[in-house]
Amino acid sequence: MAVEDLTKFESRLLKWISKSDFEKVAWSTARAAKAFEVDEDEVYDALAALTLKVPRLIYIHYRDGSIRIIGEAP
């Protein structure tokens, strides 16, 4: 899969992640859902899809009790 396979929301989310520093500041699914006016499940689904569709552009890991995300916009 490739960037062309992303939904509009997945693409917007990846761009937002790439402009943010969720490596230093923990990720907040609630904050992302509010920013995009979707529910949290949609955010989780989009994150999961991104890891499958563009695994080289997103890195998600767990540290200090929180999810950390690094993204690179295509």
Buried (B, 14 or more C-beta within 10 A) or exposed (E): EEEEEBEEBBBBBBBBBBEBEBBEEBBBBEEBBEEBEBEEEBBEBBBEBBEEBBEEBBBBEEEEEEBBBBBEEE
